[in-house]
């Protein structure tokens, strides 16, 4: 397999130049295992492990290889024929989330993606607010988000209403109503499935990602399982992150279903997704405008004349509150600022009540 078939570009070639001078070879992480990685390059697919120097200098979990990464390696000789991973090339894009649990750790779900397909199902899995979180992470990743509403064969034909609802929170994001079972709508995805392009399918369990991959590539590359009849919940078919090169040349990253998604750089994603709202807030007369009753509020004016819809403003507020809550949960200084702000607000309200009582 050539580097070009794995998605190699001039961007990575330029970044790799210093490592080539040291005798390294480039490879792409095609499978994540416990403590090891499968690395594929012109030397074939080999089991790889990070060198001791790499491990000692890695400052965080996100500094270790992730599926889709390009790495500099030295193939070893002998029976095991493994490779040593010495460095990760700069990531062109990365889809990150905060790892589940109490520890504040960035978990890179996939790297160097061109298009991220956010998959939801129309059999009860579809949830607009959860989709908003996926979108925030997708926008922060730098990849192009595309929404796939799968299992159209199991739902009423309300595609126009769903597309309109999604447009309130993501007006620039393409939405496709598809069915992996009947192949409805899959031909429309062709522009994203070009040779050398990397796509990733992300979504919760049971939305049909593995079946979609099989339909997209034209072969049964991924095992699939039926959704449980008792509660309609999805089963975990994919148990590890894996990169596959399809016969038509498109590179596909499959990932396990995610029960929760807390975008790692949610604020950046929100600013990108809601650039129109951010622009309006910067045009208010007062820098500390609360966007409620202040004179000269550009945002309230946009809501009044219909330039901005109420649904989009509420979506922006909802994601902003979720992000602020997560920051307060993980950042002690933010927690103190929140407490201080709450005390000032409470004191101000008390003063207003006392003044009003005195007037009466």
Secondary structure, 3 states (H helix, E strand, C coil): CCCHHHCCCHHHHHHHHHHHHCCCEEEEEEEECCCCEEEEECCEEEEEEECHHHHHHCCCHHHCCCCCCEEEEEECCCCCCCEEEEEECCCCCEEEEECCCCCCCEEEEEECCCEEEEEEECCCCCCHHHHHHHHHHHHHHCCEEEEEEECHHHCCCCHHHHHHHHHCCCCCCEEEECECCCCECHHHHHHHCCCCCEEEEECCCCCCHHHHHHHHHCCCCCCCCCCCCCCCCCCCCCCCCEEEECCCCCEEEECCCCCCCCECCHHHHHHHHCHHHHHHHCCCCCCCCCCCCCCCCHHHHHHHHCCCCHHHHHHHHHHHHHHHHHHHHHCHHHHHHHHHHHHHHHHHHHHHHHHHHHHC
